[in-house]
Amino acid sequence: MQCTQYVLSGFGDFFERRRVAFVDPLPPSRVCCACGFVTSLTARLPCGHVLCRLCRGRSGSRCPVECGKFENFDVESQTIQLSDLEQLRVSCINGGCDFVGKLSRLPSHLLKCVNDEVKCNKCGVHVVRNAAVDHRRQCSVDLPTEGTTASPASADEVAAADERPRGAEASPEHASGEEQIDHCDAANDSDCVVELGTNFQQVWSRVKRTFSGELKEAFPGSSSSAATVQRVVTPGPYRAASKPHVFVTLCRFDNIYEKYNELRYKNSVSTVIKGCVAAGYTFALKCKLAKGDEDGGVKVYFSLHFGSGEWDNHVEWPVSKKVTGILTHPGDKGKDVMIPFVRLKTDTFKKPAPSPNTWNRGPFTFDHESWERIEAEGFIHNNALFVNLEFE
């Protein structure tokens, strides 16, 4: 059966960024003419073409198809509900599966579908999951494990390497947040301490897969004083402090898509995480989504508010620590975005009154982040947005 595949966005967690095969092509009025996504919020141009919010923000004042100019007041906002699509017929994209039914039935089908394509860890051939057991029994090809060149290092080898002179200094320790409260989990990753000797390269090659990030190694006799070793990055929103004597804590904004959808009826919406703690200070982090006037996009701002906490008598007031935010990518640390928090010259962050309802304004972000960028680059995971805060 010939189907047309589209990527959906803005229709809930299950369908977010999911590729769906529709039996009948969708009308152009529901598909972005630039990227081909089907999104819940679109903009219809005077020429009749439709753009998603991301492509609308990047198009300027010209249609990307006909290059015709238009004014903002000529652009019509459109909303597509999931109910508008649920009765349309779709098929399963897993090879060999013959499911055809309404879009509303797709979630329950995929929970029990066994026609996913998987890769054999022995020969590397892609097979249907339903046939993986039979294939594995018959498979006779062995592939070396990626990143390994010999058998695992023995305890004697590691001990011998430890006794040799050091070739690199230990990484400095870092500080982390004081507590874990509600959705504000303390991020406290340990730095790696690596000792390199004359013959340590062989041992290290066998154990380097247990680390994450990038490491500089100096090997005697090499033409370069340092070589970069790429290590497996552990996915997740937790981050270590960027330097010594820095406190870091994680703030998680749940149900962020629900807040975004409220912009259909409002110019701005906010969500607040209370009870966060770092460096002994109790605070709330506020995330504000606001409609942009120029390009029709959505701007994202953050602000800090200090509240009463059990460590108030043991920390410095007014607050003088520098605050830096990190918009944290859940799967790729390299995509993290630094968010500088600013304070005005007249700002004095005083000690709050001992009341759960008292919140004193703290530093804030002056420059905004783009919602379209946040959504397009995968910063939202399980309907949540993650921000790590560092107190220095």
Stockholm file with secondary structure:
# STOCKHOLM 1.0

chainA/1-392         MQCTQYVLSGFGDFFERRRVAFVDPLPPSRVCCACGFVTSLTARLPCGHVLCRLCRGRSGSRCPVECGKFENFDVESQTIQLSDLEQLRVSCINGGCDFVGKLSRLPSHLLKCVNDEVKCNKCGVHVVRNAAVDHRRQCSVDLPTEGTTASPASADEVAAADERPRGAEASPEHASGEEQIDHCDAANDSDCVVELGTNFQQVWSRVKRTFSGELKEAFPGSSSSAATVQRVVTPGPYRAASKPHVFVTLCRFDNIYEKYNELRYKNSVSTVIKGCVAAGYTFALKCKLAKGDEDGGVKVYFSLHFGSGEWDNHVEWPVSKKVTGILTHPGDKGKDVMIPFVRLKTDTFKKPAPSPNTWNRGPFTFDHESWERIEAEGFIHNNALFVNLEFE
#=GR chainA/1-392 SS CCCEEEEEESSCTTTTTEEEEESSCCCGGGSCTTTCCEESEEEECTTSCEEEHHHHHHSTTBCTTTCCBCCGGGCEEEECCGGGTTTSEEECCSTTCCCEEEGGGHHHHHHHCCCCEEECTTTCCEEEGGGHHHHHHHCCCCCCCTTCCSSCCCHHHHHHHHHSCCSSCCCCCCCCCSCCBTTBCBCCCCCCCCCCCTTHHHHHHHHGGGCCEEEEECCTTCSSSCEEEEECCCCSSCCCCSSTTCEEEEEEEESHHHHHHGGGTCSEEEEEEEEEEETTEEEEEEEEEEECSSSSCEEEEEEEEEECCTTGGGSCSSCCCCEEEEECCSSCGGGCEEEECBCCTTCCCCCCCSCTTCEEEEEECSSCEEHHHHHHTTCCBTTEEEEEEEEC
#=GC SS_cons         CCCEEEEEESSCTTTTTEEEEESSCCCGGGSCTTTCCEESEEEECTTSCEEEHHHHHHSTTBCTTTCCBCCGGGCEEEECCGGGTTTSEEECCSTTCCCEEEGGGHHHHHHHCCCCEEECTTTCCEEEGGGHHHHHHHCCCCCCCTTCCSSCCCHHHHHHHHHSCCSSCCCCCCCCCSCCBTTBCBCCCCCCCCCCCTTHHHHHHHHGGGCCEEEEECCTTCSSSCEEEEECCCCSSCCCCSSTTCEEEEEEEESHHHHHHGGGTCSEEEEEEEEEEETTEEEEEEEEEEECSSSSCEEEEEEEEEECCTTGGGSCSSCCCCEEEEECCSSCGGGCEEEECBCCTTCCCCCCCSCTTCEEEEEECSSCEEHHHHHHTTCCBTTEEEEEEEEC
//
